[in-house]
Amino acid sequence: MRTNKELLLKGVKYLAYTTALLFTAPVVLYQAFKNQEHPWYIPVLIIGGILAIAAIVMGFYSIKTIIDALFGKKSKVKN
């Protein structure tokens, strides 16, 4: 069982994007809740929520990609 280096690099790149989202989403949400009287409150809150959901999804996807690179994809057994 060999490591797929190209897929591993892709997974690490996705993990870097995930890290950026993990820092960006709370900052945007904090700014939205801090300025509740501002007319841009709802759009900034929605963007922050989308970034938070994207961080979670990208986290799962990047971990799955790294696991696939290290252990290989499951092969289906044919009868």
N, C-alpha and C positions, 0 to 999 in steps of 0.2 A: 504494500500500500504506500504510494508515494504522494507527497504533497503537491497539489496543483498550485504552482507559484503565481500564475497569472490570476487565478481566482482568489488566492489569498491576498494579493495586492489590491484587487478590486474590493474585497471585504474590508481591508484596512482603510481604503479611501472612503468607503461608505461610513465607517466608524468615525472618521474625521468629520464628515458632514453631520453625523449624529451629535458629536461633541459640540459643534458650532450651534446646532439647534437647541441643545440642552442648556446652553447659556443664553441664547437669544430669546427663547420663548418666555422664561420668567421675567426677563427685563421688560419685554413688551407688555406682558400682563400687569406688571407692577406699575408701569407708566399709565396704563389704562385705568387701573383702580385709583391711582393717585389723582387723576384729573377727571373725576366723574361729572363735573359740571361743564366740561368742554364739549363743544358740538361734535368732535371727532371721537368721543368716548366709545360708542358702539362699534364703529369700523375698526378701531385699534384693538378693542376687546376681541372681536371676531378674528382678526389677524393673529393675535396672541394665542387664541384657542386652536387655530389651524396649525400654527407652529408647534404647539405642545403635542398635538396629535401626531404631527409629522415626525417629531422627535421620537415618540414611542414606536411608531411604525418602522422608522429607519433603524432604530436600535435592534428590533427583532430581526429585520431583514439583514442587517450587517452581521449580526451574530450567526444567523443561519448560513450566510455566504462563507464566513470563516470556517464554520463547522464542516460545510460541504467541501471546502478546499483541503482541510486537514484529514478528514475521514472518507471522503468520496461520497458520491450520491448512492442511495440505495438502489440496488438492481432488482428488478422484478424477476421472480422465479417462474419459469415457464414449465408447465407439466407436459 
